Amino acid sequence: MNIKNFIQRVRNTISPQPQLTDEVVLKFLNVLEQARAEELSCTDMYTRLDEFVESEVQEQETADKITPLLREHLDMCPECCEEYEALLTVLENTKEEE
């Protein structure tokens, strides 16, 4: 399914709409690209990593729902992912010792 058909399908479930033009689809993709530019930096990630890992250790589903941008950053950044895994290991080992 291409993006144009997907957008049209979503719009039609809300209320029937006329077909999307290529211009509208391109504008939508431009908005998505601009939103991507506002992703978390590694510095932003490090400031929130402790909180994220603690919430994940307590309830994994909650962590993913609350902070999808953090999860996305971890999926794309090997350095932050390495830091995350190290912190997660420490917290899990500390939890087991209690």
LINJOSUL-V560545 format. One record per run of one state. SS is the DSSP state (2 for helix, 1 for strand, 0 for the rest). FROM is the first residue (numbers start at 1). TO is the last residue. If there is no record, write none. Layout:
BEGIN
SS,FROM,TO ; SS,FROM,TO
END
This chain:
BEGIN
0,1,2 ; 2,3,14 ; 0,15,21 ; 2,22,37 ; 0,38,41 ; 2,42,58 ; 0,59,59 ; 2,60,66 ; 0,67,67 ; 2,68,76 ; 0,77,77 ; 2,78,97 ; 0,98,98
END
